[in-house]
């Protein structure tokens, strides 16, 4: 074993033991007992009564549920149930002698380990109705922070499997889909302070965390408002009260509106990644919301006519956003709405443009519900836009009738051509050779070979 790293040495020892017949390798998980009791008032009471003669006796079913007393005091540290004069003192269900209730309560993780079952079924006489619960479970989509993976989600899976093992539920996995969202992050701000230890001699230097309200910009850096001392700008990390790098959403909503705030948070990054908070980002979202409102509030076309490219863009957007929302790819859905708004703004007045604006109301409603509802009502529609059906898609308009052809010389891009889809090879060759950019780049040379990939590219080998 000399000279081997630890993992290789482990495998060598196991192999030697198995070959010699005097041992076998096994994987031992570092599982520990789950201590579910807490010395706190807030929690589900443990239905056990302690009797000196009978020991621990379960509370009879007809005495359930055990209800916590409301006349408790939290003025003294410790568990107020221990100090309650009457609640804990009860007769033993078995022998009738004086006994006492269990004053510990259950860890709240116990409740969250099966709440989704109770959510699906709430009978008054038992924890849940098996048939009803099995009709709804497993949960189709669970959304929660990644920190839940090692505690709550582990406990919930264990609890569900335990219920299945004892025959109370025929569901093995509680959650069919799991999505872990990112966190909103921000820079941290601090300055170093020195504190004297309890013995009066030792000193400790530690950061004093400052909020955005505690600092101000000065020159190229920041200083503390109260003292004028320089502030250290730390790395971007999860917003937390302890480090004071939080942004009050109330102030943001008051200044920019709820729709702009939602739009920024949905558009800036995929929801599974962290979102660095940016003042410039929220301002950009606010400006875009104003553009959308101007479309809703502007004059509509008085003439007819259609705009085929805009019709196609609209229906491609409807279909694409539906797919993105189902995939929780909200930033991609927002990007498609940006493109559609740009296309509507560029389009000339027409019936197609009016239809696109009216449809845009329903497309932005999940992301910017307030302006969508206002525009929906102002347009004379009945009811709420939240109750309106999703726009229908015309499959024929999802197919592009034009494609962009890349024109290369010796493999290097020199020009692009927009051509009807399915254009013949000879027509593509002629169009490429007639391009002014290609003529200049060839400098009078005649291509030795022309490679055509229909609907994609033309490569001239000179």
Long-range contacts (C-beta under 8 A, 24 or more apart in sequence): 34-107, 34-155, 35-107, 36-106, 36-107, 36-109, 36-110, 37-104, 37-105, 37-106, 37-107, 38-104, 38-105, 38-106, 38-107, 39-78, 39-79, 39-82, 39-103, 39-104, 40-79, 40-105, 41-68, 41-72, 41-74, 41-79, 41-80, 41-81, 41-105, 42-105, 42-108, 43-105, 43-106, 43-107, 43-108, 44-105, 44-106, 44-110, 44-111, 45-101, 45-102, 45-105, 45-106, 46-102, 46-104, 46-105, 46-106, 47-102, 48-101, 48-102, 49-90, 49-92, 49-93, 49-99, 49-100, 49-101, 49-102, 50-99, 50-100, 50-101, 50-102, 51-92, 51-94, 51-95, 51-97, 51-99, 52-97, 52-99, 53-92, 53-95, 53-97, 54-92, 54-94, 54-95, 54-97, 54-99, 56-102, 57-92, 57-93, 57-94, 57-99, 58-93, 59-93, 60-93, 63-93, 66-101, 68-105, 79-103, 79-104, 81-105, 109-151, 109-152, 109-155, 110-155, 112-152, 112-155, 112-156, 113-152, 113-155, 113-156, 113-158, 113-159, 114-156, 114-159, 114-160, 114-163, 116-156, 116-174, 117-160, 117-163, 117-169, 117-174, 128-169, 130-168, 130-169, 130-170, 133-169, 133-171, 134-169, 134-170, 134-171, 137-169, 137-171, 137-174, 138-171, 138-173, 138-174, 138-175, 138-176, 139-174, 139-175, 139-176, 140-176, 140-177, 141-176, 141-177, 141-179, 142-175, 142-177, 142-178, 142-179, 143-179, 143-180, 143-181, 144-178, 144-179, 144-180, 144-181, 145-180, 145-181, 145-183, 146-180, 148-180, 149-180, 153-178, 179-271, 179-272, 179-328, 180-272, 181-271, 181-272, 182-269, 182-270, 182-271, 182-272, 182-273, 182-274, 182-275, 183-238, 183-239, 183-274, 183-275, 184-238, 184-239, 184-247, 184-265, 184-274, 184-275, 184-277, 185-236, 185-237, 185-238, 185-239, 185-274, 185-275, 185-276, 185-277, 186-236, 186-237, 186-239, 186-245, 186-246, 186-247, 186-276, 186-277, 187-233, 187-234, 187-235, 187-236, 187-245, 188-233, 188-234, 188-235, 188-237, 188-243, 188-244, 188-245, 189-214, 189-215, 189-222, 189-231, 189-232, 189-233, 189-234, 189-244, 189-245, 190-231, 190-232, 190-234, 190-243, 191-224, 191-229, 191-230, 191-231, 191-232, 192-232, 207-232, 209-242, 209-243, 209-244, 209-245, 210-244, 211-244, 211-245, 211-246, 212-245, 212-247, 214-244, 236-276, 238-274, 239-277, 247-277, 252-282, 256-282, 256-283, 256-285, 256-286, 257-286, 257-289, 257-370, 258-370, 259-289, 259-367, 259-368, 259-369, 259-370, 259-371, 260-285, 260-286, 260-288, 260-289, 260-368, 261-285, 262-367, 262-368, 263-288, 263-289, 263-334, 263-367, 263-368, 266-330, 266-331, 266-333, 266-334, 266-367, 267-330, 267-331, 267-334, 267-335, 268-331, 269-331, 270-329, 270-331, 271-328, 271-329, 271-330, 271-331, 272-328, 288-338, 288-341, 289-368, 289-371, 291-341, 291-345, 292-341, 292-360, 292-364, 292-368, 292-371, 293-371, 293-375, 295-341, 295-344, 295-345, 295-357, 295-360, 296-357, 296-360, 296-361, 296-371, 296-374, 296-375, 296-378, 296-379, 297-375, 297-378, 300-349, 300-354, 300-357, 301-349, 301-350, 301-351, 301-353, 301-354, 302-349, 303-349, 303-350, 303-351, 304-350, 304-351, 305-350, 305-351, 305-352, 306-350, 306-351, 306-352, 307-347, 307-348, 307-350, 307-352, 307-353, 308-352, 309-343, 310-343, 310-344, 310-347, 310-350, 310-352, 310-353, 310-356, 311-352, 311-355, 311-356, 311-397, 312-397, 312-398, 312-400, 312-401, 313-339, 313-340, 313-343, 313-356, 314-340, 314-352, 314-355, 314-356, 314-359, 314-397, 315-393, 315-394, 315-397, 315-398, 316-397, 316-398, 317-363, 318-359, 318-363, 318-390, 318-391, 318-392, 318-393, 319-393, 319-398, 321-363, 322-390, 322-393, 325-366, 330-367, 333-367, 334-367, 337-363, 337-364, 337-367, 359-391, 361-385, 362-388, 362-390, 362-391, 363-391, 403-455, 403-456, 405-431, 405-432, 405-455, 405-456, 405-457, 405-458, 406-456, 406-457, 406-458, 407-432, 407-435, 407-437, 407-438, 407-457, 407-458, 407-460, 408-457, 408-458, 408-459, 408-460, 409-438, 409-441, 409-442, 409-459, 409-460, 409-462, 410-459, 410-460, 410-461, 410-462, 411-459, 414-438, 414-441, 421-455, 422-454, 422-455, 423-454, 423-455, 425-452, 425-454, 428-452, 428-454, 428-458, 429-458, 432-458, 432-460, 433-460
